[in-house]
Amino acid sequence: MNFSKESLDFLFENRLMDSKPWFLEHRSIYEEKVLEPMRELVEALTPTMLDIDERMICEPKIGRSISRIYRDTRFSRDKSVFREKIWCIFLRDKKLYDGLPAFFVEVTPDGFSYGCGYWKASTASMEKFREFILNDDKDYKAARRAVEKSEIFELYAEKLKRTKYPNESEKKREWLDMKNIGAICYSNDFELLFSDRLAEKLATDLKTLAPFYKFLMKVETSK
């Protein structure tokens, strides 16, 4: 089953209503138009993800590879109950690592995005990340080439306010000055989102980020 206009309409209206009774009344729409297409997308992307990393978790279940529709409001000032988006994520077992890079696809009423990177990298990860860059690590160079050659992915990152590496090249400082890092593609191509071509397109594009993922996992396993 494909995503549809009804999928996006539900996400928007559910967040607007922000009501558990309303959600329960319309739960069948959520399950059919939102959750089922995401489950099928996870299943379709699984062979590509496991080809990149055989230890990746690829389970089309809520709380595993698929996000919950309910928000966790315990530590947030925003007490709204529901999210306005749904996403799937592919990563290794979080219990074994302190923060992990992941592949992801996110769908919102405004479009969709996909890519690879950290949600929030640990300080230790970024210290090791910079160490590899300063040593001209071959996997760092491969990761950079993968992103630079891409015509669709751009880096997302929170940067240091002031560089700590003024003597390094501008090219290196672009990565050295990051506090977090990932590569992402934003799209409002609804024709693609609603089509049978979506999974194949995402699999092809995400596979080009395999060297980027490999480098980030090297960072994690070298700490």
Residue frames relative to the residue before (quaternion, step in Angstrom):
aa qw qx qy qz dx dy dz
M 1.0000 0.0000 0.0000 0.0000 0.00 0.00 0.00
N 0.3432 -0.7540 0.5263 0.1916 3.59 -0.90 0.90
F 0.5499 -0.5134 0.5143 0.4118 3.52 -1.35 0.20
S 0.1020 -0.7986 0.5928 0.0182 3.56 -1.18 0.56
K 0.6952 -0.4144 0.3525 0.4699 3.54 -1.32 0.01
E 0.6190 0.5537 -0.3406 0.4406 3.58 1.05 -0.72
S 0.5904 0.5679 -0.3596 0.4467 3.59 1.13 -0.67
L 0.7149 0.4490 -0.2504 0.4739 3.55 0.83 -1.04
D 0.6176 0.5443 -0.3441 0.4515 3.57 1.04 -0.74
F 0.6461 0.5134 -0.3302 0.4583 3.57 1.00 -0.80
L 0.6468 0.5254 -0.3292 0.4441 3.60 0.86 -0.91
F 0.6713 0.4959 -0.2945 0.4655 3.56 0.95 -0.89
E 0.7198 0.4553 -0.2682 0.4502 3.58 0.74 -1.03
N 0.6285 0.5409 -0.3410 0.4429 3.58 1.00 -0.76
R 0.6679 0.4801 -0.2949 0.4862 3.57 0.99 -0.83
L 0.6335 0.5326 -0.3266 0.4564 3.57 1.06 -0.76
M 0.6912 0.4535 -0.2748 0.4909 3.59 0.92 -0.88
D 0.0272 -0.8517 0.5203 0.0565 3.58 1.07 -0.87
S 0.4954 0.6435 -0.4049 0.4202 3.52 0.93 1.00
K 0.4365 -0.7025 0.4976 0.2613 3.58 -0.76 1.01
P 0.6436 0.5014 -0.3505 0.4599 3.65 0.88 -0.73
W 0.6420 0.5119 -0.3300 0.4657 3.61 0.98 -0.82
F 0.6481 0.5197 -0.3217 0.4543 3.58 0.93 -0.88
L 0.6726 0.4983 -0.3056 0.4537 3.59 0.85 -0.93
E 0.6333 0.5328 -0.3212 0.4602 3.56 1.08 -0.71
H 0.7730 0.3075 -0.1486 0.5347 3.58 1.12 -0.73
R 0.2763 0.8142 -0.4781 0.1794 3.57 1.25 0.29
S 0.6162 0.5636 -0.3543 0.4208 3.60 1.00 -0.73
I 0.6208 0.5243 -0.3385 0.4745 3.59 1.11 -0.68
Y 0.6285 0.5350 -0.3227 0.4632 3.57 0.98 -0.87
E 0.7049 0.4744 -0.2799 0.4469 3.57 0.78 -0.99
E 0.7211 0.4445 -0.2560 0.4658 3.58 0.95 -0.83
K 0.7998 0.3538 -0.1605 0.4576 3.58 0.79 -1.01
V 0.7569 0.3441 -0.1920 0.5214 3.58 1.17 -0.50
L 0.7578 0.4111 -0.2256 0.4537 3.56 0.60 -1.14
E 0.6795 0.5035 -0.3110 0.4337 3.60 0.83 -0.90
P 0.6464 0.4924 -0.3425 0.4716 3.68 0.89 -0.72
M 0.6517 0.5005 -0.3282 0.4660 3.59 1.03 -0.72
R 0.6113 0.5363 -0.3524 0.4631 3.59 1.02 -0.71
E 0.6817 0.4847 -0.2904 0.4648 3.57 0.88 -0.91
L 0.6200 0.5299 -0.3445 0.4650 3.58 1.08 -0.65
V 0.6291 0.5232 -0.3326 0.4690 3.59 0.97 -0.82
E 0.6644 0.5008 -0.3068 0.4622 3.58 0.88 -0.89
A 0.6748 0.5009 -0.2977 0.4530 3.59 0.96 -0.84
L 0.7102 0.4508 -0.2574 0.4756 3.60 1.06 -0.72
T 0.4781 0.7198 -0.4151 0.2846 3.59 1.20 -0.43
P 0.6637 0.4973 -0.3490 0.4364 3.69 0.75 -0.82
T 0.6523 0.5049 -0.3130 0.4707 3.60 1.01 -0.79
M 0.6631 0.5101 -0.3080 0.4530 3.57 0.91 -0.88
L 0.6930 0.4661 -0.2805 0.4731 3.58 0.91 -0.87
D 0.5855 0.5518 -0.3651 0.4684 3.56 1.20 -0.46
I 0.6567 0.4892 -0.2937 0.4932 3.57 1.14 -0.68
D 0.7841 -0.0825 0.0962 0.6076 3.57 0.96 -0.91
E 0.3241 -0.7931 0.4871 0.1693 3.56 -0.34 1.25
R 0.6580 0.5041 -0.3094 0.4660 3.59 1.25 -0.26
M 0.4475 0.7035 -0.4445 0.3275 3.56 1.27 0.12
I 0.4056 -0.6859 0.5456 0.2595 3.58 -1.09 0.73
C 0.0392 0.7862 -0.6109 0.0840 3.56 -0.71 1.14
E 0.2690 0.7656 -0.5296 0.2470 3.56 0.28 1.25
P 0.3276 -0.7771 0.5050 0.1837 3.62 -0.54 1.12
K 0.4461 0.6680 -0.4597 0.3788 3.53 0.76 1.12
I 0.5456 -0.5880 0.4844 0.3492 3.53 -1.19 0.61
G 0.7802 0.2861 -0.2331 0.5051 3.56 -0.88 0.96
R 0.6794 0.3871 -0.2834 0.5552 3.58 1.28 -0.11
S 0.8213 -0.0326 0.0353 0.5684 3.60 0.11 -1.21
I 0.7195 0.3970 -0.2342 0.5195 3.59 1.25 -0.24
S 0.4795 -0.6961 0.4649 0.2634 3.56 -0.94 0.93
R 0.4993 -0.6183 0.5167 0.3185 3.51 -1.30 0.39
I 0.4738 -0.6576 0.5019 0.3019 3.58 -1.15 0.57
Y 0.6412 0.4995 -0.3140 0.4907 3.57 1.23 -0.52
R 0.3748 -0.7089 0.5521 0.2284 3.58 -1.09 0.72
D 0.3732 -0.6607 0.5939 0.2673 3.54 -1.27 0.50
T 0.0967 -0.8517 0.5149 0.0086 3.57 -0.25 1.27
R 0.3619 0.7787 -0.4667 0.2116 3.60 1.24 0.04
F 0.8120 0.2116 -0.0884 0.5367 3.58 0.91 -0.87
S 0.5923 0.5715 -0.3542 0.4439 3.56 1.20 0.50
R 0.4737 -0.6507 0.5108 0.3019 3.54 -1.12 0.68
D 0.6358 0.4942 -0.3149 0.5023 3.55 1.20 -0.59
K 0.1277 -0.8357 0.5332 0.0320 3.59 -0.37 1.21
S 0.3210 0.7311 -0.5364 0.2733 3.60 1.14 0.41
V 0.5098 -0.7133 0.4155 0.2422 3.53 -1.00 0.94
F 0.8203 0.2732 -0.0973 0.4930 3.57 0.89 -0.94
R 0.4553 -0.6405 0.5492 0.2843 3.50 -1.32 0.52
E 0.3865 -0.6953 0.5518 0.2503 3.55 -1.30 0.39
K 0.7304 0.3554 -0.2010 0.5475 3.57 1.27 0.24
I 0.1715 -0.7331 0.6422 0.1441 3.49 -1.38 0.20
W 0.0149 -0.8093 0.5872 0.0042 3.57 -1.04 0.69
C 0.2271 -0.7071 0.6366 0.2076 3.49 -1.37 0.19
I 0.1269 -0.7968 0.5905 0.0195 3.53 -1.13 0.71
F 0.1412 -0.7815 0.6055 0.0508 3.55 -1.04 0.83
L 0.2650 0.7474 -0.5651 0.2278 3.56 -0.56 1.19
R 0.6073 -0.5345 0.4270 0.4039 3.55 -1.29 0.16
D 0.7172 -0.4409 0.3160 0.4374 3.56 -1.31 0.17
K 0.4052 -0.7512 0.4731 0.2183 3.59 -0.54 1.18
K 0.5753 0.6069 -0.3830 0.3924 3.60 1.16 -0.45
L 0.7056 0.4857 -0.2610 0.4450 3.58 1.16 -0.54
Y 0.7741 0.2889 -0.1418 0.5452 3.58 1.25 -0.28
D 0.4126 -0.6719 0.5559 0.2635 3.55 -1.30 0.47
G 0.7953 -0.0926 0.0256 0.5985 3.58 0.25 1.25
L 0.0197 -0.8239 0.5645 -0.0458 3.54 -0.88 0.95
P 0.4308 -0.6316 0.5590 0.3209 3.57 -1.15 0.52
A 0.0566 -0.8087 0.5854 -0.0036 3.56 -1.13 0.61
F 0.3864 -0.6218 0.6088 0.3058 3.51 -1.37 0.24
F 0.0089 -0.8204 0.5706 -0.0364 3.58 -1.02 0.72
V 0.0855 -0.7253 0.6771 0.0899 3.50 -1.40 0.39
E 0.0513 -0.8088 0.5857 -0.0118 3.57 -0.81 1.02
V 0.1418 -0.7843 0.6019 0.0502 3.56 -0.96 0.94
T 0.0050 -0.7845 0.6187 -0.0415 3.57 -0.90 1.01
P 0.6731 -0.4775 0.3484 0.4446 3.61 -1.21 0.13
D 0.6922 0.4887 -0.2708 0.4568 3.60 1.19 -0.49
G 0.7620 -0.2681 0.1996 0.5547 3.61 1.22 -0.23
F 0.4310 -0.6825 0.5105 0.2961 3.54 -1.08 -0.67
S 0.1353 -0.7664 0.6222 0.0849 3.54 -1.29 0.38
Y 0.0029 -0.7896 0.6135 -0.0092 3.55 -1.24 0.47
G 0.2433 0.7745 -0.5557 0.1793 3.53 -1.17 0.54
C 0.4078 -0.6786 0.5549 0.2555 3.52 -1.27 -0.56
G 0.4452 0.6903 -0.5021 0.2705 3.54 -1.02 0.73
Y 0.6548 -0.4772 0.4029 0.4257 3.51 -1.34 -0.35
W 0.4056 -0.6213 0.5961 0.3069 3.53 -1.26 0.48
K 0.7486 -0.1750 0.1202 0.6281 3.54 0.97 -0.93
A 0.2566 -0.7964 0.5320 0.1302 3.55 -0.28 1.26
S 0.4745 -0.6570 0.5036 0.2993 3.57 -1.10 0.67
T 0.6436 -0.5134 0.3984 0.4042 3.56 -1.25 0.39
A 0.6453 0.5233 -0.3182 0.4565 3.58 0.98 -0.84
S 0.6336 0.5313 -0.3322 0.4538 3.58 1.00 -0.78
M 0.7073 0.4609 -0.2779 0.4583 3.58 0.82 -0.93
E 0.5936 0.5419 -0.3694 0.4665 3.59 1.13 -0.49
K 0.6676 0.4707 -0.2908 0.4981 3.59 0.97 -0.84
F 0.5823 0.5850 -0.3400 0.4508 3.57 1.09 -0.77
R 0.7041 0.4503 -0.2610 0.4831 3.59 0.83 -0.99
E 0.5986 0.5692 -0.3575 0.4358 3.59 1.05 -0.71
F 0.6674 0.4928 -0.3003 0.4707 3.58 0.93 -0.89
I 0.6444 0.5220 -0.3272 0.4530 3.58 0.97 -0.81
L 0.6708 0.5079 -0.2967 0.4516 3.57 0.89 -0.93
N 0.7068 0.4280 -0.2473 0.5061 3.57 1.18 -0.57
D 0.4265 -0.7319 0.4390 0.2993 3.59 1.31 0.24
D 0.0697 0.8350 -0.5376 0.0944 3.54 0.95 0.91
K 0.5359 -0.6618 0.4233 0.3091 3.58 -0.93 0.88
D 0.6593 0.4978 -0.3196 0.4642 3.60 1.03 -0.68
Y 0.5771 0.5444 -0.3714 0.4824 3.57 1.16 -0.52
K 0.6677 0.5017 -0.3067 0.4566 3.58 0.89 -0.91
A 0.6455 0.5078 -0.3170 0.4742 3.58 1.03 -0.77
A 0.6348 0.5290 -0.3243 0.4605 3.57 1.03 -0.77
R 0.6547 0.5088 -0.3082 0.4664 3.56 0.94 -0.88
R 0.6471 0.5177 -0.3250 0.4557 3.58 0.93 -0.88
A 0.6375 0.5448 -0.3314 0.4324 3.58 0.96 -0.87
V 0.6919 0.4577 -0.2798 0.4831 3.59 0.93 -0.87
E 0.6786 0.5102 -0.2980 0.4363 3.58 0.90 -0.91
K 0.6837 0.4827 -0.2880 0.4654 3.59 1.04 -0.72
S 0.5573 0.6209 -0.3854 0.3942 3.56 1.21 -0.45
E 0.3083 -0.7504 0.5581 0.1742 3.54 -1.05 0.78
I 0.7446 0.4109 -0.2195 0.4781 3.58 1.23 -0.17
F 0.7098 0.4544 -0.2729 0.4639 3.61 1.06 -0.60
E 0.0916 -0.7634 0.6374 0.0509 3.52 -1.16 0.74
L 0.5275 -0.6291 0.4596 0.3388 3.57 -1.14 0.54
Y 0.1045 -0.7300 0.6666 0.1090 3.54 -1.12 0.69
A 0.1952 0.7941 -0.5485 0.1747 3.55 -0.82 0.90
E 0.3153 -0.6628 0.6346 0.2421 3.47 -1.34 0.45
K 0.2065 -0.8254 0.5185 0.0853 3.57 -0.64 1.11
L 0.5961 -0.5292 0.4634 0.3870 3.51 -1.32 0.41
K 0.5442 -0.6344 0.4342 0.3360 3.58 -1.03 0.73
R 0.7928 0.0748 -0.0165 0.6046 3.53 1.14 -0.66
T 0.4941 -0.6873 0.4412 0.2980 3.56 -0.81 0.96
K 0.2863 -0.7329 0.5919 0.1747 3.52 -1.17 0.70
Y 0.7164 0.4086 -0.2186 0.5215 3.55 1.32 0.00
P 0.0202 0.8591 -0.5108 0.0245 3.60 0.74 1.04
N 0.6869 0.4949 -0.2869 0.4482 3.60 1.15 -0.50
E 0.5713 0.5760 -0.3888 0.4366 3.58 1.27 -0.07
S 0.6366 -0.5357 0.3874 0.3971 3.56 -1.24 0.40
E 0.6346 -0.5304 0.3985 0.3965 3.57 -1.21 0.47
K 0.6185 0.5629 -0.3306 0.4374 3.55 1.07 -0.80
K 0.6904 0.4529 -0.2792 0.4901 3.60 0.95 -0.85
R 0.6435 0.5453 -0.3340 0.4207 3.57 0.96 -0.86
E 0.5416 0.6241 -0.3984 0.3980 3.58 1.14 -0.59
W 0.7427 0.3606 -0.1989 0.5280 3.59 1.04 -0.81
L 0.6383 0.5570 -0.3342 0.4131 3.60 0.98 -0.79
D 0.7127 0.4755 -0.2549 0.4483 3.57 1.05 -0.75
M 0.5176 0.6604 -0.4096 0.3580 3.59 1.23 0.10
K 0.3094 -0.7348 0.5766 0.1786 3.56 -1.10 0.78
N 0.7514 0.0678 -0.0220 0.6560 3.54 1.33 -0.36
I 0.0450 -0.8370 0.5453 0.0097 3.62 -1.03 0.52
G 0.1896 0.7446 -0.6301 0.1126 3.50 -1.24 0.66
A 0.3074 -0.7119 0.5936 0.2151 3.54 -1.33 0.19
I 0.0039 -0.8360 0.5433 -0.0767 3.56 -0.75 1.05
C 0.1782 -0.7328 0.6445 0.1261 3.52 -1.28 0.55
Y 0.1706 -0.7642 0.6158 0.0872 3.56 -0.87 1.01
S 0.0308 0.8179 -0.5722 0.0508 3.58 -0.90 0.85
N 0.1074 -0.7493 0.6462 0.0974 3.53 -1.21 0.65
D 0.3019 0.7366 -0.5253 0.3007 3.53 1.12 0.81
F 0.1475 -0.8389 0.5206 0.0590 3.55 0.23 1.29
E 0.5686 0.5821 -0.3888 0.4321 3.58 1.12 -0.54
L 0.6632 0.4752 -0.2948 0.4974 3.58 1.02 -0.81
L 0.6494 0.5412 -0.3219 0.4264 3.59 0.86 -0.95
F 0.7472 0.4030 -0.2117 0.4842 3.57 0.99 -0.83
S 0.6265 0.5894 -0.3154 0.4008 3.59 1.27 -0.02
D 0.6176 -0.5341 0.4337 0.3810 3.54 -1.37 0.17
R 0.6004 0.5960 -0.3441 0.4075 3.61 1.26 -0.26
L 0.4602 0.7361 -0.4301 0.2477 3.58 1.21 -0.38
A 0.7021 0.4789 -0.2907 0.4395 3.60 0.67 -1.07
E 0.6611 0.5089 -0.3142 0.4530 3.58 0.92 -0.87
K 0.6476 0.5171 -0.3083 0.4671 3.58 0.99 -0.85
L 0.6760 0.4889 -0.2965 0.4649 3.58 0.87 -0.94
A 0.6424 0.5276 -0.3288 0.4482 3.59 0.93 -0.85
T 0.6574 0.5129 -0.3042 0.4608 3.57 0.94 -0.91
D 0.7007 0.4713 -0.2729 0.4609 3.57 0.86 -0.97
L 0.6824 0.4950 -0.3033 0.4441 3.58 0.84 -0.91
K 0.6033 0.5729 -0.3618 0.4207 3.58 1.07 -0.64
T 0.6063 0.5603 -0.3645 0.4310 3.60 1.10 -0.55
L 0.6675 0.4882 -0.2990 0.4761 3.60 1.25 -0.37
A 0.3302 0.7697 -0.4910 0.2397 3.60 1.24 0.17
P 0.6650 0.4845 -0.3364 0.4582 3.69 0.86 -0.76
F 0.6110 0.5446 -0.3380 0.4645 3.57 1.11 -0.69
Y 0.6586 0.4917 -0.2931 0.4885 3.57 0.94 -0.91
K 0.6342 0.5434 -0.3334 0.4375 3.59 0.93 -0.88
F 0.6593 0.5017 -0.3106 0.4660 3.58 0.96 -0.83
L 0.6715 0.4918 -0.3100 0.4596 3.61 0.89 -0.87
M 0.6528 0.4839 -0.3198 0.4873 3.59 1.05 -0.66
K 0.5796 0.5508 -0.3741 0.4699 3.60 1.12 -0.53
V 0.6091 0.5421 -0.3355 0.4717 3.56 1.07 -0.79
E 0.6988 0.4904 -0.2791 0.4396 3.59 0.82 -1.02
T 0.7438 0.4184 -0.2247 0.4703 3.58 0.90 -0.89
S 0.6564 0.5042 -0.3113 0.4669 3.60 1.28 -0.02
K 0.4918 0.6795 -0.4312 0.3325 3.59 1.25 -0.13
